[in-house]
């Protein structure tokens, strides 16, 4: 998880909200890619026409 301006307290609040099911993050996850494919996909994520809201990098 990352954000430019979020504080530690912000992250604690978000994590607690997700754990309690108060917030469902799945509608925001628009793209998924395996770690070894990030290099191939990253440039496309920068194009607004591709509709990326949150891209998840899967490890493992």
mmCIF file as Biopython writes it, N, C-alpha, C and O atoms, coordinates in Angstrom:
data_model
#
loop_
_atom_site.group_PDB
_atom_site.id
_atom_site.type_symbol
_atom_site.label_atom_id
_atom_site.label_alt_id
_atom_site.label_comp_id
_atom_site.label_asym_id
_atom_site.label_entity_id
_atom_site.label_seq_id
_atom_site.pdbx_PDB_ins_code
_atom_site.Cartn_x
_atom_site.Cartn_y
_atom_site.Cartn_z
_atom_site.occupancy
_atom_site.B_iso_or_equiv
_atom_site.auth_seq_id
_atom_site.auth_asym_id
_atom_site.pdbx_PDB_model_num
ATOM 1   N N  . UNK A ? 1  ? 0.833   -1.161  0.000   1.0 0.0 1  A 1 
ATOM 2   C CA . UNK A ? 1  ? 0.000   0.000   0.000   1.0 0.0 1  A 1 
ATOM 3   C C  . UNK A ? 1  ? 0.885   1.234   0.000   1.0 0.0 1  A 1 
ATOM 4   O O  . UNK A ? 1  ? 1.919   1.280   0.666   1.0 0.0 1  A 1 
ATOM 5   N N  . UNK A ? 2  ? 0.463   2.221   -0.751  1.0 0.0 2  A 1 
ATOM 6   C CA . UNK A ? 2  ? 1.253   3.449   -0.752  1.0 0.0 2  A 1 
ATOM 7   C C  . UNK A ? 2  ? 0.382   4.633   -1.129  1.0 0.0 2  A 1 
ATOM 8   O O  . UNK A ? 2  ? -0.660  4.498   -1.771  1.0 0.0 2  A 1 
ATOM 9   N N  . UNK A ? 3  ? 0.844   5.787   -0.707  1.0 0.0 3  A 1 
ATOM 10  C CA . UNK A ? 3  ? 0.200   7.039   -1.044  1.0 0.0 3  A 1 
ATOM 11  C C  . UNK A ? 3  ? 1.192   8.155   -0.768  1.0 0.0 3  A 1 
ATOM 12  O O  . UNK A ? 3  ? 1.968   8.082   0.186   1.0 0.0 3  A 1 
ATOM 13  N N  . UNK A ? 4  ? 1.169   9.157   -1.579  1.0 0.0 4  A 1 
ATOM 14  C CA . UNK A ? 4  ? 2.124   10.249  -1.427  1.0 0.0 4  A 1 
ATOM 15  C C  . UNK A ? 4  ? 1.979   11.012  -0.123  1.0 0.0 4  A 1 
ATOM 16  O O  . UNK A ? 4  ? 2.983   11.360  0.499   1.0 0.0 4  A 1 
ATOM 17  N N  . UNK A ? 5  ? 0.770   11.276  0.298   1.0 0.0 5  A 1 
ATOM 18  C CA . UNK A ? 5  ? 0.553   12.182  1.423   1.0 0.0 5  A 1 
ATOM 19  C C  . UNK A ? 5  ? -0.044  11.521  2.661   1.0 0.0 5  A 1 
ATOM 20  O O  . UNK A ? 5  ? -0.378  12.217  3.619   1.0 0.0 5  A 1 
ATOM 21  N N  . UNK A ? 6  ? -0.184  10.224  2.668   1.0 0.0 6  A 1 
ATOM 22  C CA . UNK A ? 6  ? -0.803  9.549   3.805   1.0 0.0 6  A 1 
ATOM 23  C C  . UNK A ? 6  ? 0.161   9.455   4.979   1.0 0.0 6  A 1 
ATOM 24  O O  . UNK A ? 6  ? 1.364   9.261   4.808   1.0 0.0 6  A 1 
ATOM 25  N N  . UNK A ? 7  ? -0.399  9.598   6.171   1.0 0.0 7  A 1 
ATOM 26  C CA . UNK A ? 7  ? 0.387   9.452   7.392   1.0 0.0 7  A 1 
ATOM 27  C C  . UNK A ? 7  ? 0.246   8.027   7.916   1.0 0.0 7  A 1 
ATOM 28  O O  . UNK A ? 7  ? -0.569  7.251   7.417   1.0 0.0 7  A 1 
ATOM 29  N N  . UNK A ? 8  ? 1.028   7.698   8.901   1.0 0.0 8  A 1 
ATOM 30  C CA . UNK A ? 8  ? 0.936   6.385   9.529   1.0 0.0 8  A 1 
ATOM 31  C C  . UNK A ? 8  ? -0.485  6.167   10.075  1.0 0.0 8  A 1 
ATOM 32  O O  . UNK A ? 8  ? -1.047  5.079   9.947   1.0 0.0 8  A 1 
ATOM 33  N N  . UNK A ? 9  ? -1.045  7.201   10.676  1.0 0.0 9  A 1 
ATOM 34  C CA . UNK A ? 9  ? -2.398  7.108   11.222  1.0 0.0 9  A 1 
ATOM 35  C C  . UNK A ? 9  ? -3.424  6.866   10.114  1.0 0.0 9  A 1 
ATOM 36  O O  . UNK A ? 9  ? -4.383  6.119   10.306  1.0 0.0 9  A 1 
ATOM 37  N N  . UNK A ? 10 ? -3.221  7.496   8.962   1.0 0.0 10 A 1 
ATOM 38  C CA . UNK A ? 10 ? -4.115  7.262   7.823   1.0 0.0 10 A 1 
ATOM 39  C C  . UNK A ? 10 ? -4.108  5.791   7.432   1.0 0.0 10 A 1 
ATOM 40  O O  . UNK A ? 10 ? -5.164  5.199   7.210   1.0 0.0 10 A 1 
ATOM 41  N N  . UNK A ? 11 ? -2.922  5.204   7.349   1.0 0.0 11 A 1 
ATOM 42  C CA . UNK A ? 11 ? -2.820  3.794   6.975   1.0 0.0 11 A 1 
ATOM 43  C C  . UNK A ? 11 ? -3.465  2.899   8.025   1.0 0.0 11 A 1 
ATOM 44  O O  . UNK A ? 11 ? -4.138  1.928   7.683   1.0 0.0 11 A 1 
ATOM 45  N N  . UNK A ? 12 ? -3.266  3.218   9.294   1.0 0.0 12 A 1 
ATOM 46  C CA . UNK A ? 12 ? -3.880  2.420   10.352  1.0 0.0 12 A 1 
ATOM 47  C C  . UNK A ? 12 ? -5.407  2.461   10.236  1.0 0.0 12 A 1 
ATOM 48  O O  . UNK A ? 12 ? -6.073  1.442   10.417  1.0 0.0 12 A 1 
ATOM 49  N N  . UNK A ? 13 ? -5.948  3.621   9.939   1.0 0.0 13 A 1 
ATOM 50  C CA . UNK A ? 13 ? -7.402  3.766   9.776   1.0 0.0 13 A 1 
ATOM 51  C C  . UNK A ? 13 ? -7.902  2.967   8.564   1.0 0.0 13 A 1 
ATOM 52  O O  . UNK A ? 13 ? -8.919  2.279   8.648   1.0 0.0 13 A 1 
ATOM 53  N N  . UNK A ? 14 ? -7.197  3.062   7.464   1.0 0.0 14 A 1 
ATOM 54  C CA . UNK A ? 14 ? -7.596  2.339   6.248   1.0 0.0 14 A 1 
ATOM 55  C C  . UNK A ? 14 ? -7.541  0.833   6.469   1.0 0.0 14 A 1 
ATOM 56  O O  . UNK A ? 14 ? -8.468  0.115   6.093   1.0 0.0 14 A 1 
ATOM 57  N N  . UNK A ? 15 ? -6.469  0.354   7.070   1.0 0.0 15 A 1 
ATOM 58  C CA . UNK A ? 15 ? -6.328  -1.083  7.321   1.0 0.0 15 A 1 
ATOM 59  C C  . UNK A ? 15 ? -7.439  -1.573  8.247   1.0 0.0 15 A 1 
ATOM 60  O O  . UNK A ? 15 ? -8.033  -2.623  8.003   1.0 0.0 15 A 1 
ATOM 61  N N  . UNK A ? 16 ? -7.719  -0.818  9.307   1.0 0.0 16 A 1 
ATOM 62  C CA . UNK A ? 16 ? -8.799  -1.197  10.227  1.0 0.0 16 A 1 
ATOM 63  C C  . UNK A ? 16 ? -10.144 -1.215  9.506   1.0 0.0 16 A 1 
ATOM 64  O O  . UNK A ? 16 ? -10.961 -2.104  9.747   1.0 0.0 16 A 1 
ATOM 65  N N  . UNK A ? 17 ? -10.379 -0.257  8.639   1.0 0.0 17 A 1 
ATOM 66  C CA . UNK A ? 17 ? -11.640 -0.193  7.888   1.0 0.0 17 A 1 
ATOM 67  C C  . UNK A ? 17 ? -11.792 -1.374  6.939   1.0 0.0 17 A 1 
ATOM 68  O O  . UNK A ? 17 ? -12.895 -1.889  6.757   1.0 0.0 17 A 1 
ATOM 69  N N  . UNK A ? 18 ? -10.693 -1.801  6.337   1.0 0.0 18 A 1 
ATOM 70  C CA . UNK A ? 18 ? -10.749 -2.957  5.444   1.0 0.0 18 A 1 
ATOM 71  C C  . UNK A ? 18 ? -10.953 -4.243  6.244   1.0 0.0 18 A 1 
ATOM 72  O O  . UNK A ? 18 ? -11.726 -5.109  5.835   1.0 0.0 18 A 1 
ATOM 73  N N  . UNK A ? 19 ? -10.268 -4.372  7.379   1.0 0.0 19 A 1 
ATOM 74  C CA . UNK A ? 19 ? -10.419 -5.571  8.210   1.0 0.0 19 A 1 
ATOM 75  C C  . UNK A ? 19 ? -11.844 -5.717  8.735   1.0 0.0 19 A 1 
ATOM 76  O O  . UNK A ? 19 ? -12.362 -6.829  8.832   1.0 0.0 19 A 1 
ATOM 77  N N  . UNK A ? 20 ? -12.473 -4.601  9.071   1.0 0.0 20 A 1 
ATOM 78  C CA . UNK A ? 20 ? -13.834 -4.642  9.614   1.0 0.0 20 A 1 
ATOM 79  C C  . UNK A ? 20 ? -14.900 -4.712  8.520   1.0 0.0 20 A 1 
ATOM 80  O O  . UNK A ? 20 ? -16.095 -4.734  8.813   1.0 0.0 20 A 1 
ATOM 81  N N  . UNK A ? 21 ? -14.466 -4.746  7.272   1.0 0.0 21 A 1 
ATOM 82  C CA . UNK A ? 21 ? -15.364 -4.803  6.103   1.0 0.0 21 A 1 
ATOM 83  C C  . UNK A ? 21 ? -16.174 -3.518  5.924   1.0 0.0 21 A 1 
ATOM 84  O O  . UNK A ? 21 ? -17.164 -3.502  5.192   1.0 0.0 21 A 1 
ATOM 85  N N  . UNK A ? 22 ? -15.754 -2.450  6.589   1.0 0.0 22 A 1 
ATOM 86  C CA . UNK A ? 22 ? -16.408 -1.154  6.414   1.0 0.0 22 A 1 
ATOM 87  C C  . UNK A ? 22 ? -16.129 -0.606  5.013   1.0 0.0 22 A 1 
ATOM 88  O O  . UNK A ? 22 ? -16.946 0.111   4.435   1.0 0.0 22 A 1 
ATOM 89  N N  . UNK A ? 23 ? -14.969 -0.956  4.489   1.0 0.0 23 A 1 
ATOM 90  C CA . UNK A ? 23 ? -14.562 -0.526  3.150   1.0 0.0 23 A 1 
ATOM 91  C C  . UNK A ? 23 ? -14.177 -1.756  2.344   1.0 0.0 23 A 1 
ATOM 92  O O  . UNK A ? 23 ? -13.407 -2.593  2.815   1.0 0.0 23 A 1 
ATOM 93  N N  . UNK A ? 24 ? -14.704 -1.869  1.142   1.0 0.0 24 A 1 
ATOM 94  C CA . UNK A ? 24 ? -14.357 -2.953  0.220   1.0 0.0 24 A 1 
ATOM 95  C C  . UNK A ? 24 ? -13.430 -2.382  -0.847  1.0 0.0 24 A 1 
ATOM 96  O O  . UNK A ? 24 ? -13.873 -1.586  -1.675  1.0 0.0 24 A 1 
ATOM 97  N N  . UNK A ? 25 ? -12.154 -2.768  -0.849  1.0 0.0 25 A 1 
ATOM 98  C CA . UNK A ? 25 ? -11.212 -2.193  -1.808  1.0 0.0 25 A 1 
ATOM 99  C C  . UNK A ? 25 ? -11.334 -2.743  -3.228  1.0 0.0 25 A 1 
ATOM 100 O O  . UNK A ? 25 ? -10.770 -2.165  -4.158  1.0 0.0 25 A 1 
ATOM 101 N N  . UNK A ? 26 ? -12.054 -3.843  -3.411  1.0 0.0 26 A 1 
ATOM 102 C CA . UNK A ? 26 ? -12.050 -4.493  -4.729  1.0 0.0 26 A 1 
ATOM 103 C C  . UNK A ? 26 ? -12.543 -3.623  -5.880  1.0 0.0 26 A 1 
ATOM 104 O O  . UNK A ? 26 ? -12.023 -3.774  -6.986  1.0 0.0 26 A 1 
ATOM 105 N N  . UNK A ? 27 ? -13.516 -2.717  -5.697  1.0 0.0 27 A 1 
ATOM 106 C CA . UNK A ? 27 ? -13.919 -1.891  -6.844  1.0 0.0 27 A 1 
ATOM 107 C C  . UNK A ? 27 ? -12.812 -0.962  -7.359  1.0 0.0 27 A 1 
ATOM 108 O O  . UNK A ? 27 ? -12.848 -0.513  -8.505  1.0 0.0 27 A 1 
ATOM 109 N N  . UNK A ? 28 ? -11.839 -0.684  -6.500  1.0 0.0 28 A 1 
ATOM 110 C CA . UNK A ? 28 ? -10.759 0.223   -6.891  1.0 0.0 28 A 1 
ATOM 111 C C  . UNK A ? 28 ? -9.612  -0.494  -7.593  1.0 0.0 28 A 1 
ATOM 112 O O  . UNK A ? 28 ? -8.790  0.142   -8.252  1.0 0.0 28 A 1 
ATOM 113 N N  . UNK A ? 29 ? -9.554  -1.809  -7.455  1.0 0.0 29 A 1 
ATOM 114 C CA . UNK A ? 29 ? -8.472  -2.586  -8.064  1.0 0.0 29 A 1 
ATOM 115 C C  . UNK A ? 29 ? -8.867  -2.883  -9.504  1.0 0.0 29 A 1 
ATOM 116 O O  . UNK A ? 29 ? -9.714  -3.737  -9.763  1.0 0.0 29 A 1 
ATOM 117 N N  . UNK A ? 30 ? -8.250  -2.176  -10.426 1.0 0.0 30 A 1 
ATOM 118 C CA . UNK A ? 30 ? -8.621  -2.307  -11.833 1.0 0.0 30 A 1 
ATOM 119 C C  . UNK A ? 30 ? -7.652  -3.172  -12.629 1.0 0.0 30 A 1 
ATOM 120 O O  . UNK A ? 30 ? -8.005  -3.667  -13.699 1.0 0.0 30 A 1 
ATOM 121 N N  . UNK A ? 31 ? -6.448  -3.358  -12.128 1.0 0.0 31 A 1 
ATOM 122 C CA . UNK A ? 31 ? -5.433  -4.113  -12.857 1.0 0.0 31 A 1 
ATOM 123 C C  . UNK A ? 31 ? -4.618  -4.957  -11.880 1.0 0.0 31 A 1 
ATOM 124 O O  . UNK A ? 31 ? -4.349  -4.536  -10.755 1.0 0.0 31 A 1 
ATOM 125 N N  . UNK A ? 32 ? -4.235  -6.142  -12.319 1.0 0.0 32 A 1 
ATOM 126 C CA . UNK A ? 32 ? -3.369  -7.040  -11.541 1.0 0.0 32 A 1 
ATOM 127 C C  . UNK A ? 32 ? -2.292  -7.580  -12.472 1.0 0.0 32 A 1 
ATOM 128 O O  . UNK A ? 32 ? -2.530  -7.828  -13.654 1.0 0.0 32 A 1 
ATOM 129 N N  . UNK A ? 33 ? -1.103  -7.755  -11.908 1.0 0.0 33 A 1 
ATOM 130 C CA . UNK A ? 33 ? -0.007  -8.293  -12.702 1.0 0.0 33 A 1 
ATOM 131 C C  . UNK A ? 33 ? 0.963   -9.021  -11.772 1.0 0.0 33 A 1 
ATOM 132 O O  . UNK A ? 33 ? 1.166   -8.618  -10.627 1.0 0.0 33 A 1 
ATOM 133 N N  . UNK A ? 34 ? 1.548   -10.084 -12.279 1.0 0.0 34 A 1 
ATOM 134 C CA . UNK A ? 34 ? 2.588   -10.771 -11.523 1.0 0.0 34 A 1 
ATOM 135 C C  . UNK A ? 34 ? 3.846   -9.908  -11.501 1.0 0.0 34 A 1 
ATOM 136 O O  . UNK A ? 34 ? 4.121   -9.168  -12.445 1.0 0.0 34 A 1 
ATOM 137 N N  . UNK A ? 35 ? 4.599   -10.011 -10.422 1.0 0.0 35 A 1 
ATOM 138 C CA . UNK A ? 35 ? 5.786   -9.182  -10.239 1.0 0.0 35 A 1 
ATOM 139 C C  . UNK A ? 35 ? 6.728   -9.241  -11.442 1.0 0.0 35 A 1 
ATOM 140 O O  . UNK A ? 35 ? 7.264   -8.215  -11.861 1.0 0.0 35 A 1 
ATOM 141 N N  . UNK A ? 36 ? 6.929   -10.427 -11.993 1.0 0.0 36 A 1 
ATOM 142 C CA . UNK A ? 36 ? 7.880   -10.550 -13.103 1.0 0.0 36 A 1 
ATOM 143 C C  . UNK A ? 36 ? 7.365   -9.947  -14.411 1.0 0.0 36 A 1 
ATOM 144 O O  . UNK A ? 36 ? 8.105   -9.902  -15.394 1.0 0.0 36 A 1 
ATOM 145 N N  . UNK A ? 37 ? 6.119   -9.486  -14.446 1.0 0.0 37 A 1 
ATOM 146 C CA . UNK A ? 37 ? 5.554   -8.857  -15.643 1.0 0.0 37 A 1 
ATOM 147 C C  . UNK A ? 37 ? 5.389   -7.338  -15.500 1.0 0.0 37 A 1 
ATOM 148 O O  . UNK A ? 37 ? 4.940   -6.678  -16.437 1.0 0.0 37 A 1 
ATOM 149 N N  . UNK A ? 38 ? 5.748   -6.784  -14.345 1.0 0.0 38 A 1 
ATOM 150 C CA . UNK A ? 38 ? 5.564   -5.346  -14.106 1.0 0.0 38 A 1 
ATOM 151 C C  . UNK A ? 38 ? 6.263   -4.514  -15.166 1.0 0.0 38 A 1 
ATOM 152 O O  . UNK A ? 38 ? 5.697   -3.538  -15.658 1.0 0.0 38 A 1 
ATOM 153 N N  . UNK A ? 39 ? 7.469   -4.880  -15.520 1.0 0.0 39 A 1 
ATOM 154 C CA . UNK A ? 39 ? 8.232   -4.113  -16.515 1.0 0.0 39 A 1 
ATOM 155 C C  . UNK A ? 39 ? 7.468   -4.019  -17.836 1.0 0.0 39 A 1 
ATOM 156 O O  . UNK A ? 39 ? 7.517   -2.990  -18.510 1.0 0.0 39 A 1 
ATOM 157 N N  . UNK A ? 40 ? 6.769   -5.079  -18.205 1.0 0.0 40 A 1 
ATOM 158 C CA . UNK A ? 40 ? 6.014   -5.098  -19.460 1.0 0.0 40 A 1 
ATOM 159 C C  . UNK A ? 40 ? 4.737   -4.252  -19.387 1.0 0.0 40 A 1 
ATOM 160 O O  . UNK A ? 40 ? 4.299   -3.713  -20.404 1.0 0.0 40 A 1 
ATOM 161 N N  . UNK A ? 41 ? 4.145   -4.134  -18.215 1.0 0.0 41 A 1 
ATOM 162 C CA . UNK A ? 41 ? 2.841   -3.484  -18.056 1.0 0.0 41 A 1 
ATOM 163 C C  . UNK A ? 41 ? 2.907   -2.029  -17.599 1.0 0.0 41 A 1 
ATOM 164 O O  . UNK A ? 41 ? 1.999   -1.250  -17.889 1.0 0.0 41 A 1 
ATOM 165 N N  . UNK A ? 42 ? 3.963   -1.656  -16.893 1.0 0.0 42 A 1 
ATOM 166 C CA . UNK A ? 42 ? 3.996   -0.370  -16.198 1.0 0.0 42 A 1 
ATOM 167 C C  . UNK A ? 42 ? 3.726   0.822   -17.108 1.0 0.0 42 A 1 
ATOM 168 O O  . UNK A ? 42 ? 2.935   1.696   -16.753 1.0 0.0 42 A 1 
ATOM 169 N N  . UNK A ? 43 ? 4.350   0.875   -18.246 1.0 0.0 43 A 1 
ATOM 170 C CA . UNK A ? 43 ? 4.172   2.030   -19.135 1.0 0.0 43 A 1 
ATOM 171 C C  . UNK A ? 43 ? 2.709   2.189   -19.555 1.0 0.0 43 A 1 
ATOM 172 O O  . UNK A ? 43 ? 2.221   3.311   -19.684 1.0 0.0 43 A 1 
ATOM 173 N N  . UNK A ? 44 ? 2.015   1.080   -19.768 1.0 0.0 44 A 1 
ATOM 174 C CA . UNK A ? 44 ? 0.599   1.140   -20.140 1.0 0.0 44 A 1 
ATOM 175 C C  . UNK A ? 44 ? -0.255  1.729   -19.017 1.0 0.0 44 A 1 
ATOM 176 O O  . UNK A ? 44 ? -1.260  2.391   -19.276 1.0 0.0 44 A 1 
ATOM 177 N N  . UNK A ? 45 ? 0.148   1.484   -17.771 1.0 0.0 45 A 1 
ATOM 178 C CA . UNK A ? 45 ? -0.605  2.004   -16.630 1.0 0.0 45 A 1 
ATOM 179 C C  . UNK A ? 45 ? -0.575  3.525   -16.582 1.0 0.0 45 A 1 
ATOM 180 O O  . UNK A ? 45 ? -1.474  4.141   -16.009 1.0 0.0 45 A 1 
ATOM 181 N N  . UNK A ? 46 ? 0.432   4.131   -17.167 1.0 0.0 46 A 1 
ATOM 182 C CA . UNK A ? 46 ? 0.568   5.586   -17.143 1.0 0.0 46 A 1 
ATOM 183 C C  . UNK A ? 46 ? -0.380  6.284   -18.110 1.0 0.0 46 A 1 
ATOM 184 O O  . UNK A ? 46 ? -0.587  7.492   -18.003 1.0 0.0 46 A 1 
ATOM 185 N N  . UNK A ? 47 ? -0.950  5.555   -19.036 1.0 0.0 47 A 1 
ATOM 186 C CA . UNK A ? 47 ? -1.861  6.114   -20.028 1.0 0.0 47 A 1 
ATOM 187 C C  . UNK A ? 47 ? -3.278  6.172   -19.443 1.0 0.0 47 A 1 
ATOM 188 O O  . UNK A ? 47 ? -3.868  5.126   -19.174 1.0 0.0 47 A 1 
ATOM 189 N N  . UNK A ? 48 ? -3.832  7.369   -19.241 1.0 0.0 48 A 1 
ATOM 190 C CA . UNK A ? 48 ? -5.172  7.494   -18.658 1.0 0.0 48 A 1 
ATOM 191 C C  . UNK A ? 48 ? -6.255  6.724   -19.418 1.0 0.0 48 A 1 
ATOM 192 O O  . UNK A ? 48 ? -7.262  6.331   -18.829 1.0 0.0 48 A 1 
ATOM 193 N N  . UNK A ? 49 ? -6.060  6.510   -20.703 1.0 0.0 49 A 1 
ATOM 194 C CA . UNK A ? 49 ? -7.052  5.786   -21.499 1.0 0.0 49 A 1 
ATOM 195 C C  . UNK A ? 49 ? -7.219  4.340   -21.033 1.0 0.0 49 A 1 
ATOM 196 O O  . UNK A ? 49 ? -8.239  3.717   -21.324 1.0 0.0 49 A 1 
ATOM 197 N N  . UNK A ? 50 ? -6.240  3.799   -20.317 1.0 0.0 50 A 1 
ATOM 198 C CA . UNK A ? 50 ? -6.316  2.420   -19.846 1.0 0.0 50 A 1 
ATOM 199 C C  . UNK A ? 50 ? -7.114  2.273   -18.554 1.0 0.0 50 A 1 
ATOM 200 O O  . UNK A ? 50 ? -7.340  1.152   -18.097 1.0 0.0 50 A 1 
ATOM 201 N N  . UNK A ? 51 ? -7.545  3.383   -17.960 1.0 0.0 51 A 1 
ATOM 202 C CA . UNK A ? 51 ? -8.451  3.339   -16.816 1.0 0.0 51 A 1 
ATOM 203 C C  . UNK A ? 51 ? -7.892  2.765   -15.529 1.0 0.0 51 A 1 
ATOM 204 O O  . UNK A ? 51 ? -8.640  2.206   -14.727 1.0 0.0 51 A 1 
ATOM 205 N N  . UNK A ? 52 ? -6.602  2.892   -15.321 1.0 0.0 52 A 1 
ATOM 206 C CA . UNK A ? 52 ? -6.014  2.361   -14.091 1.0 0.0 52 A 1 
ATOM 207 C C  . UNK A ? 52 ? -6.404  3.238   -12.904 1.0 0.0 52 A 1 
ATOM 208 O O  . UNK A ? 52 ? -6.170  4.447   -12.900 1.0 0.0 52 A 1 
ATOM 209 N N  . UNK A ? 53 ? -6.996  2.609   -11.909 1.0 0.0 53 A 1 
ATOM 210 C CA . UNK A ? 53 ? -7.250  3.283   -10.638 1.0 0.0 53 A 1 
ATOM 211 C C  . UNK A ? 53 ? -6.225  2.788   -9.627  1.0 0.0 53 A 1 
ATOM 212 O O  . UNK A ? 53 ? -5.504  3.583   -9.025  1.0 0.0 53 A 1 
ATOM 213 N N  . UNK A ? 54 ? -6.164  1.475   -9.442  1.0 0.0 54 A 1 
ATOM 214 C CA . UNK A ? 54 ? -5.180  0.873   -8.550  1.0 0.0 54 A 1 
ATOM 215 C C  . UNK A ? 54 ? -4.701  -0.411  -9.201  1.0 0.0 54 A 1 
ATOM 216 O O  . UNK A ? 54 ? -5.489  -1.316  -9.473  1.0 0.0 54 A 1 
ATOM 217 N N  . UNK A ? 55 ? -3.410  -0.478  -9.445  1.0 0.0 55 A 1 
ATOM 218 C CA . UNK A ? 55 ? -2.805  -1.681  -10.006 1.0 0.0 55 A 1 
ATOM 219 C C  . UNK A ? 55 ? -2.155  -2.465  -8.873  1.0 0.0 55 A 1 
ATOM 220 O O  . UNK A ? 55 ? -1.403  -1.907  -8.074  1.0 0.0 55 A 1 
ATOM 221 N N  . UNK A ? 56 ? -2.444  -3.745  -8.808  1.0 0.0 56 A 1 
ATOM 222 C CA . UNK A ? 56 ? -1.891  -4.607  -7.768  1.0 0.0 56 A 1 
ATOM 223 C C  . UNK A ? 56 ? -0.795  -5.470  -8.370  1.0 0.0 56 A 1 
ATOM 224 O O  . UNK A ? 56 ? -0.970  -6.072  -9.429  1.0 0.0 56 A 1 
ATOM 225 N N  . UNK A ? 57 ? 0.317   -5.521  -7.692  1.0 0.0 57 A 1 
ATOM 226 C CA . UNK A ? 57 ? 1.432   -6.367  -8.107  1.0 0.0 57 A 1 
ATOM 227 C C  . UNK A ? 57 ? 1.413   -7.598  -7.216  1.0 0.0 57 A 1 
ATOM 228 O O  . UNK A ? 57 ? 1.532   -7.498  -5.995  1.0 0.0 57 A 1 
ATOM 229 N N  . UNK A ? 58 ? 1.261   -8.754  -7.837  1.0 0.0 58 A 1 
ATOM 230 C CA . UNK A ? 58 ? 1.176   -10.007 -7.095  1.0 0.0 58 A 1 
ATOM 231 C C  . UNK A ? 58 ? 2.547   -10.655 -7.020  1.0 0.0 58 A 1 
ATOM 232 O O  . UNK A ? 58 ? 3.250   -10.777 -8.023  1.0 0.0 58 A 1 
ATOM 233 N N  . UNK A ? 59 ? 2.910   -11.062 -5.828  1.0 0.0 59 A 1 
ATOM 234 C CA . UNK A ? 59 ? 4.206   -11.702 -5.602  1.0 0.0 59 A 1 
ATOM 235 C C  . UNK A ? 59 ? 3.947   -13.142 -5.202  1.0 0.0 59 A 1 
ATOM 236 O O  . UNK A ? 59 ? 3.151   -13.432 -4.309  1.0 0.0 59 A 1 
ATOM 237 N N  . UNK A ? 60 ? 4.651   -14.045 -5.896  1.0 0.0 60 A 1 
ATOM 238 C CA . UNK A ? 60 ? 4.533   -15.442 -5.513  1.0 0.0 60 A 1 
ATOM 239 C C  . UNK A ? 60 ? 3.856   -16.314 -6.453  1.0 0.0 60 A 1 
ATOM 240 O O  . UNK A ? 60 ? 3.719   -17.510 -6.196  1.0 0.0 60 A 1 
#
